[in-house]
Amino acid sequence: MKEIHISPVILSGGSGSRLWPLSREEHPKQFLNLSGSKSLFQDAINRIVNINNKAITIDNTIVVTNEKHRFLVLDQLERMNLNKVKILLEPASLNTAPALTFAALEAKTNSHDPILVVVPADQTISDDKAFTKTLESAIKAATNNSIVILGIKPNTPNTGYGYIKTSDNIGDFGQFSVERFVEKPNLAKAREYFKAGNYFWNGGIFVVKASVWLKAISQFRPDIYSSTNEAWLRKSVDGEFTRPDCKLYESIPSDSIDFSVIEKCPDSEEFDIQMIPLKAGWNDLGSWEAFFQSNKVDKYGNVTFGDSLIKETKNSLIYSTKRLIGTLGVENLIIVETDDALLVADKSKSQDVKLLVEQLKSSGREEHSTHRKVHRPWGWYDNIDYGEGFKVKRIQVKPGASLSLQMHQHRAEHWVVVRGIAKVVNGKELITLLESESTYIPKGQAHRLSNPGPSFLEIIEVQSGKYLEEDDIIRMEDNYGRD
């Protein structure tokens, strides 16, 4: 078989509101290390780029993400030491069809026509070897201009997934012909599909040539194709980031890969769609119940993470990030603790956690979008205490990184170095601070914090003033292009 070129396409635009309070709008679930050493986003990339098959050449990895997550993506990619990566930024989420169309246009930029391996960034796979074997079969099947989707054999009559009905025709690579797609069914229908045996869950993993996708989207949804192509032709490139034209982007209709193209293919004579079963311990982590199901339980049916003390507790998820959680005489609960929030829910209500997030958002509370610890391109800060007229932050700055040159109209700041070396612009002064040394920055004075050293810099910042919100920042110079 001649050499096959593929491009991994990582769709990373979700907010993961059902996994609140761990997942937040500014730091969604795909960027979290929920139970392993890497994030879901990093795992999704590694499963594809680590394919070791002489017949398969891996071209650029294409990440499609939201503008506000660009530095999270960049930071996690830097930790992976990946060289061939393109980051496409959407000004806002328009569902997956425009995202894949952007990726296909990028993949064909250099007159290549690679096979796109399209995966969401927020799924788990427990058997990487089985996943790789199935994916290689799907890639080979897609060389014949077929659209290939990976389907998951149901282990329960689940109502939370779309279903794929297949025929009995088995191809050379273990694929089945797809008869039709079925939207999320009610419980009676789900039981019927489960019993029938030829229905599979739609896992949202697609393998398709870039040219085939562009041809299909232009035929089934010419409005999406034309407006996306226009925005792409007027794109801008800013270092690692590629952005479509923002104003033209607003004219793109929002639709999913499934609705716009995939579900129309079984009735089409032009586009062949096939399914290959995936038996690799797949889970989409769409809720805390799904997270519970993806982990091993103890003899009482519990899943625990972090510091916990449980007695007379059954069939529950207890997830602690820092504090001790104690339970006694409870069952069928989800308990998730973070620095600034605690979730206690009945397991049967795990799909409804997003309702709490919506209520937080409508009431103007920040807990729907941000954690106490906030990541920035230069490092992070943690709001460790606050009260009337003061706020205390712990700030960590990466080696060689620098915050913006800025000033505040309503607050003064006092910085104390606890680890590393700090280079500080304080008005007209340029000073160097070592551990245990400090400086005071008056209200209205231009200032900047930099880390000139080879290790992380940590400081404690004490703010004082009548207004201490994050929007009291006037940036005069910034290395990261922020206003």
C-alpha positions in Angstrom: 0.0 0.0 0.0 1.4 3.4 -0.9 2.1 6.0 1.8 -0.9 7.5 3.5 -0.8 11.0 4.8 -3.1 11.9 7.8 -3.7 15.1 9.8 -5.1 14.7 13.3 -7.9 17.2 13.9 -8.6 18.0 17.5 -11.9 19.7 18.2 -11.6 21.6 21.4 -14.3 24.1 21.7 -16.6 22.6 24.4 -17.3 24.1 27.8 -18.0 20.9 29.8 -20.6 22.5 32.0 -21.9 19.1 33.2 -18.5 18.5 35.0 -18.8 21.7 37.1 -17.2 22.6 39.5 -14.0 21.1 38.1 -14.8 22.2 34.5 -15.3 25.9 34.0 -15.9 28.1 31.0 -12.4 29.6 31.1 -10.8 26.2 31.9 -13.0 23.4 30.5 -12.7 19.7 31.1 -10.6 18.9 28.1 -7.7 20.8 29.7 -8.0 19.1 33.0 -6.0 16.2 34.4 -9.1 14.4 35.8 -7.5 11.1 36.7 -4.2 10.7 34.9 -0.9 12.5 34.3 -2.0 14.3 31.2 -5.1 16.3 30.2 -7.9 14.9 28.0 -6.7 17.2 25.3 -3.1 15.9 25.5 -4.3 12.3 25.5 -6.4 12.9 22.4 -3.4 14.1 20.5 -1.0 11.5 21.7 -3.3 8.6 20.7 -3.0 9.7 17.1 0.5 11.1 16.8 2.0 8.0 18.4 0.7 5.8 15.6 3.8 3.7 14.5 2.9 2.4 11.0 5.4 2.7 8.2 2.5 3.2 5.7 1.1 6.2 7.6 2.8 9.6 7.6 1.5 12.1 10.1 1.3 15.7 8.8 0.4 18.7 10.9 -1.8 18.3 13.9 -4.7 20.8 13.6 -6.3 22.1 16.8 -9.5 24.0 16.5 -10.3 25.9 19.7 -12.0 29.0 21.0 -10.1 32.3 21.1 -10.3 32.5 24.9 -8.6 29.1 25.3 -5.6 29.9 23.0 -3.0 30.2 25.7 -4.3 27.0 27.5 -3.8 25.1 24.2 -0.4 26.7 23.6 0.8 25.9 27.1 -0.3 22.2 26.9 1.2 21.8 23.5 4.5 23.2 24.6 4.7 20.6 27.4 4.2 17.9 24.7 7.1 19.1 22.6 5.1 18.8 19.4 6.5 20.6 16.4 4.0 20.2 13.6 0.9 21.9 15.0 -1.5 24.5 13.6 -3.9 26.2 16.0 -7.1 27.6 14.5 -9.0 30.1 16.6 -12.7 30.6 16.5 -14.0 34.0 17.7 -17.0 32.1 19.2 -18.3 28.5 19.1 -20.3 27.7 16.0 -20.6 24.0 16.5 -18.5 21.4 14.8 -19.3 21.7 11.0 -17.6 25.1 10.5 -14.7 23.9 12.8 -14.0 20.8 10.6 -14.4 22.9 7.4 -11.7 25.3 8.7 -9.5 22.3 9.5 -10.0 20.8 6.0 -9.1 24.1 4.3 -6.0 24.3 6.4 -5.0 20.7 5.7 -5.2 21.3 1.9 -3.1 24.6 2.1 0.0 23.0 0.7 -1.8 21.1 -2.1 -1.9 18.0 0.1 -5.1 16.0 0.6 -4.5 14.2 3.8 -7.0 12.0 5.6 -8.4 13.9 8.6 -8.7 11.9 11.8 -11.3 14.0 13.6 -11.6 13.5 17.4 -13.2 15.5 20.2 -10.7 16.6 22.9 -12.8 15.5 25.8 -13.1 11.7 25.6 -11.3 8.9 27.4 -10.0 5.6 25.9 -8.8 2.9 28.3 -7.2 0.6 25.7 -4.8 2.7 23.5 -3.6 -0.3 21.5 -7.1 -1.3 20.5 -7.9 2.3 19.6 -4.8 2.5 17.4 -5.6 -0.8 15.6 -9.2 0.3 14.9 -8.0 3.8 13.8 -5.5 2.3 11.3 -8.3 0.2 9.8 -10.5 3.3 9.5 -7.6 5.2 7.8 -7.2 2.5 5.2 -10.9 2.4 4.6 -11.0 6.2 4.1 -8.3 6.0 1.3 -11.2 4.8 -1.0 -13.0 8.2 -0.5 -15.3 6.8 2.1 -16.4 8.7 5.2 -15.6 6.4 8.1 -17.1 6.8 11.6 -16.1 4.8 14.7 -19.1 3.3 16.5 -19.3 2.1 20.1 -21.1 -1.1 20.9 -23.7 -0.2 23.6 -23.3 -1.8 27.1 -26.5 -0.3 28.3 -29.7 1.1 26.7 -28.4 4.7 27.0 -30.6 7.6 26.0 -27.7 10.1 26.1 -26.2 9.2 22.7 -27.1 9.2 19.0 -27.2 5.8 17.4 -25.9 4.3 14.2 -27.9 1.5 12.5 -25.7 -0.7 10.4 -26.2 -3.5 7.8 -24.5 -6.9 7.9 -22.1 -6.0 5.1 -18.5 -6.3 6.4 -15.7 -4.8 4.4 -12.0 -5.6 4.1 -11.2 -3.5 7.2 -14.0 -4.7 9.4 -16.4 -1.9 8.4 -20.1 -2.0 8.1 -22.4 0.0 5.8 -24.5 2.6 7.6 -28.2 2.4 7.0 -29.2 5.4 9.0 -28.6 7.6 12.1 -31.0 7.9 15.0 -31.1 10.9 17.3 -31.0 10.4 21.1 -33.9 8.0 21.7 -36.3 7.6 24.6 -35.7 4.7 27.0 -38.1 2.3 25.2 -36.4 2.9 21.9 -32.9 2.6 23.5 -33.9 -0.8 24.9 -35.1 -1.8 21.4 -31.8 -0.7 19.8 -29.7 -2.4 22.5 -31.6 -5.7 22.0 -31.3 -5.5 18.2 -27.5 -5.7 18.2 -26.9 -3.8 15.0 -27.1 -0.3 16.6 -24.0 1.5 17.8 -23.4 4.7 19.7 -22.1 7.6 17.6 -18.8 8.5 19.3 -18.1 11.6 17.2 -14.8 10.2 15.8 -14.6 10.6 12.0 -12.0 9.7 9.4 -12.3 11.3 6.0 -10.2 12.9 3.3 -10.0 16.7 3.4 -11.3 16.9 -0.2 -14.2 14.5 0.6 -15.3 16.6 3.5 -15.1 19.8 1.6 -17.1 18.3 -1.3 -19.7 16.9 1.0 -20.2 20.2 3.0 -20.4 22.2 -0.2 -23.1 19.9 -1.5 -25.2 19.4 1.6 -24.6 22.8 3.2 -23.3 25.2 0.6 -24.1 28.2 2.9 -21.7 26.8 5.6 -19.0 26.0 3.0 -19.1 29.4 1.2 -19.2 31.6 4.3 -16.5 29.5 6.0 -14.3 29.6 2.9 -14.7 33.4 2.7 -13.7 33.8 6.3 -10.8 31.5 5.7 -9.5 33.3 2.6 -9.2 36.5 4.7 -7.5 34.8 7.6 -4.7 36.3 9.6 -1.7 34.6 11.1 -0.3 35.7 14.5 2.6 33.5 15.5 1.2 30.1 16.3 -2.4 31.2 15.8 -4.5 31.4 12.7 -7.7 33.4 12.8 -10.5 33.6 10.2 -11.9 37.0 9.4 -13.9 37.9 12.5 -16.7 39.8 10.8 -17.2 37.2 8.1 -17.1 34.5 10.7 -20.3 35.9 12.2 -22.2 35.1 9.0 -21.4 31.4 9.2 -24.4 29.2 10.1 -24.0 27.0 13.2 -24.4 23.3 12.7 -22.8 20.0 13.7 -20.8 17.6 11.6 -23.6 15.0 12.1 -26.6 17.2 11.1 -24.9 19.0 8.2 -23.3 16.0 6.4 -23.0 12.7 8.2 -26.7 11.9 8.7 -27.4 12.8 5.0 -24.8 10.4 3.6 -26.8 7.1 3.9 -29.4 8.5 1.4 -26.7 9.8 -0.9 -25.4 7.9 -4.0 -22.3 10.1 -4.1 -20.9 9.8 -0.5 -20.2 6.4 0.9 -20.3 6.2 4.7 -19.1 3.3 6.7 -18.7 2.4 10.4 -16.0 0.4 12.2 -16.7 -0.8 15.7 -14.4 0.6 18.4 -13.8 -1.7 21.4 -11.3 0.3 23.4 -13.0 1.5 26.6 -14.5 4.7 25.1 -16.2 7.2 27.3 -17.2 10.8 26.3 -17.2 12.1 29.9 -20.4 14.0 29.3 -21.4 14.0 32.9 -20.2 13.0 36.4 -22.1 9.8 36.0 -20.1 9.1 32.8 -16.9 9.9 34.7 -18.0 7.5 37.5 -18.7 4.7 34.9 -15.2 5.2 33.4 -13.4 4.4 36.7 -13.0 1.3 38.8 -15.2 1.0 41.8 -14.4 -0.4 45.3 -16.2 -3.2 46.9 -19.1 -0.9 47.9 -19.4 0.6 44.4 -17.6 3.9 45.2 -15.1 5.9 43.1 -12.8 8.2 45.1 -10.1 10.7 44.2 -8.1 12.8 46.6 -8.4 13.0 50.4 -11.6 11.2 51.7 -12.9 9.3 54.7 -15.9 7.3 53.8 -18.1 5.1 56.1 -21.3 3.3 55.2 -21.2 4.9 51.8 -22.3 3.1 48.6 -22.4 3.7 44.8 -21.0 7.2 45.1 -18.4 9.5 43.5 -16.2 11.4 46.0 -13.7 13.8 44.3 -11.5 16.0 46.4 -8.9 18.4 45.1 -7.6 19.6 48.4 -9.8 19.3 51.5 -10.8 16.2 53.3 -14.3 14.9 52.4 -16.0 12.8 55.0 -19.2 10.8 54.2 -21.3 8.7 56.5 -24.5 6.7 55.7 -25.1 8.0 52.2 -25.4 6.4 48.7 -25.9 7.3 45.1 -24.2 10.7 45.5 -21.8 12.8 43.5 -19.6 15.0 45.8 -17.0 17.2 44.1 -14.8 19.7 46.0 -12.7 22.5 44.6 -11.1 25.6 46.3 -14.2 27.8 45.8 -17.2 25.4 45.3 -18.7 22.1 46.5 -21.1 20.0 44.4 -23.4 17.5 46.2 -25.9 15.8 43.8 -27.9 12.7 43.3 -26.2 10.5 40.7 -29.4 10.3 38.7 -29.3 14.1 38.3 -25.7 14.3 36.9 -27.0 15.5 33.4 -28.7 18.5 35.2 -25.5 20.0 36.7 -25.5 22.4 33.8 -28.7 24.0 35.3 -26.6 25.1 38.3 -24.1 26.6 35.9 -26.8 28.5 34.1 -28.1 29.8 37.4 -24.6 30.9 38.4 -24.2 32.7 35.1 -27.6 34.4 35.2 -26.9 35.7 38.8 -23.6 37.2 37.7 -21.4 34.9 39.8 -17.9 34.2 38.6 -17.8 30.5 39.7 -19.5 29.5 36.4 -16.5 30.6 34.3 -13.4 30.8 36.4 -11.6 28.9 39.2 -10.0 30.5 42.2 -6.7 29.6 40.4 -6.6 31.4 37.0 -4.2 30.4 34.2 -2.5 33.1 32.1 0.0 32.9 29.2 2.8 33.9 31.6 1.8 31.5 34.4 -1.1 31.6 36.9 -2.5 33.4 39.9 -4.5 32.1 42.9 -6.9 34.3 44.8 -6.1 32.9 48.3 -7.9 35.5 50.4 -10.1 38.6 50.2 -12.1 40.9 52.3 -13.3 44.5 52.7 -10.7 46.6 50.9 -8.1 43.9 50.3 -7.3 40.8 48.2 -4.3 38.4 48.5 -2.9 36.6 45.5 -0.3 33.9 45.0 1.3 34.5 41.6 3.6 32.1 39.7 5.5 33.3 36.6 7.2 31.0 34.1 11.0 31.2 33.4 11.6 34.1 31.0 8.0 35.2 31.1 6.6 38.7 31.8 3.3 40.2 32.8 2.1 43.3 30.9 3.3 46.8 31.6 0.2 48.1 33.4 -1.4 50.4 35.9 -4.4 50.4 38.2 -6.7 53.3 38.8 -8.3 52.0 42.0 -5.8 49.9 43.9 -2.2 49.8 45.2 -0.2 46.6 45.4 2.5 45.2 47.7 4.7 42.3 46.2 6.8 39.9 48.3 9.0 37.4 46.6 8.8 33.9 48.1 10.7 31.9 45.4 13.0 32.8 42.5 14.2 36.2 41.2 11.9 39.1 40.2 12.7 41.9 37.8 10.3 44.7 38.5 9.5 47.9 36.7 8.0 50.3 39.3 7.4 53.7 37.9 10.8 55.0 36.7 12.7 52.4 38.7 14.0 49.0 37.5 14.7 46.8 40.4 15.7 43.2 41.1 14.1 41.4 44.1 15.3 38.2 45.7 13.5 35.8 48.1 11.9 37.6 51.0 12.4 41.1 49.4 9.4 43.3 48.6 8.2 46.4 46.8 5.2 48.7 47.0 3.4 50.0 43.9 1.1 53.0 44.5 -2.2 53.4 42.8 -1.8 54.8 39.3 1.8 53.9 38.9 3.0 51.9 35.8 4.6 48.6 36.8 5.6 45.2 35.4 6.7 41.9 36.8 9.2 39.6 34.9 11.0 36.4 35.7 14.6 36.6 34.3 15.6 33.3 36.0 15.7 29.7 34.9 13.2 28.5 37.5 9.6 29.5 38.4 9.1 32.8 40.2 6.5 33.0 43.0 5.3 36.1 44.8 2.5 37.1 47.2 0.6 40.1 46.0 -1.5 42.1 48.5 -4.0 44.5 46.9 -5.6 47.3 48.8 -8.3 49.7 47.6 -12.0 50.3 47.2 -12.3 48.4 43.9 -10.3 45.2 43.3 -11.8 43.6 40.3 -9.8 42.2 37.3 -11.1 44.8 34.9 -9.1 47.6 36.7 -6.1 47.0 34.4 -4.8 49.5 31.9 -2.3 47.7 29.7 0.4 49.8 28.0 2.5 47.0 26.6 1.9 43.3 26.4 3.9 40.4 25.0 0.7 38.3 24.3 -1.3 40.7 22.2 -4.0 41.4 24.9 -5.8 44.7 25.2 
